Amino acid sequence: MSTRRMRKKPIDDAKTYILSCTDKDGFMPRFIDHYKGRGVFATHPIEPGDFVLEYRGKLLTQVECKSRKYSEIESTFLFDFQWQNHHLCLDASEEDGSLGRLVNDNHKNPNCVMKKIIVDDKPHLCLFSLKKIEIGDEIDYNYGDSKWPWRSKLKKNQAPAAALENETSPVPQMLNDGPNPDQTCTQVKGLQTPAAALENETSPVPQMLNDGPNPDQTCTQVKGLQTPAAALENETSPVPQMLNDGPNPDQTCTQVKGLQTPAAALENETSPVPQMLNDGPNPDQTCTQVFTVQGFSLVDYPYSDETDEDGMENEPPTPHLDVILGQNDIGPDVSNHLYDSDETVVKETCDEASPSNHSNNQSDDELVPPLRRTKSIMMDRVQDFTHSLYDSDSPEETTFFKPERDSQKLRRRSCRPEVCPENVKTLVA
Ligand SMILES: C[S@@+](CC[C@H](N)C(=O)[O-])C[C@H]1O[C@@H](n2cnc3c(N)ncnc32)[C@H](O)[C@@H]1O
């Protein structure tokens, strides 16, 4: 009799973490260099198709994004995507300790793909592995816009850090030695991001960043470290007092509304926006992920970590990862077996009623990214696992996820109080 343990379905795995607003074990943040900033590394092996991390943040409409000002750095943590013909934005600009927001871009050979997962009538962006990921590997995915500055051509005087990144593994030594509970526990928050370079290449950098990676710093639950934006805005306070505060679930899952990003303004000011998103808290917004910009790479993006082998500067913007799934430049095409739709719908099983009521009716055309050149991560097209989902390496254990489309008219709400604000309105009339 087989003693092999049944593997949890990735979609169920994702759902578990989405609902708990927590990150999965097996990953750790790590400062890589001053250009790339932090990254997320695997401390446990990851199988192809596995759920990896959610990109949690505040789910906003473009109108809301427009009403909020972001620094250059903050704007790099804004993740634009479409859902039900609405242009939405996941604002992960807050250093909330979540890991998904720290996952870096790899447009050539990413090991993960971002997928849109619908849980309890709310869209969530989750990373799933495209291939086997070993301990020490950096988690990455294709941001989708080929015009990201760090993809630009390297200069002759490439910075040492960037050069090192190109030639050697960015994986910290500790990762090569295997998982360390002390290291996996934490997340460095608020470190400066490369985007700062866009604002001011000579902007001050937190001392800790200039000193290079420090395991103690990286593996300590640190919050509120000054970001490049913060440095620029307030040079007299390099380290916020909150720095030593521990993780605060409330912050991670706290809802913030009214944010607005430059990207949103650029995208489509007249795009339809779910009413509920404009008018108040939305369960969907509560536990979504924000793309906070790190400040390390205060960078001179010409010192990119990626060479311009493919003439990126002269290429038109590439579609987001989801659009190019199936192409050869993203590694083994595991995706074809995993992703065959735009959304994965997971209905929450709690018995509370949801205020949202909608159907998933996005067409492929509607998911084509606008290919804007902004600092926001754009995910206008994200796939899902609607039709089939890898679940096990054993045929008899393989299951298929079937979205409960028939039950989407049910009005449910999350079990989590924080995502069930009373003033939530119906997303789709
Ligand atoms: C969502 S954040 C990712 C986490 C970020 N590295 C940090 O330390 O906060 C996106 C920012 O990370 C940096 N970044 C992401 N991928 C990169 C890459 N491949 N090379 C250099 N910088 C990258 C850029 O500054 C980008 O604006």
The ligand as an ORCA input file, in Angstrom:
! r2SCAN-3c Opt
* xyz 0 1
  C       7.536     44.468     -6.882
  S       9.111     45.075     -6.526
  C       9.999     43.617     -6.253
  C      10.772     43.642     -4.986
  C      11.929     44.587     -5.036
  N      13.101     43.934     -5.575
  C      12.233     45.134     -3.657
  O      13.350     45.010     -3.180
  O      11.308     45.700     -3.066
  C       9.568     45.591     -8.124
  C      10.888     46.287     -8.134
  O      11.951     45.360     -7.953
  C      13.021     45.679     -8.803
  N      13.213     44.561     -9.725
  C      12.353     43.579    -10.001
  N      12.867     42.706    -10.854
  C      14.103     43.145    -11.161
  C      15.132     42.673    -11.999
  N      15.001     41.578    -12.722
  N      16.273     43.392    -12.053
  C      16.424     44.505    -11.329
  N      15.476     45.013    -10.511
  C      14.317     44.329    -10.426
  C      12.657     46.953     -9.515
  O      13.154     48.027     -8.773
  C      11.161     46.965     -9.431
  O      10.674     48.262     -9.455
*
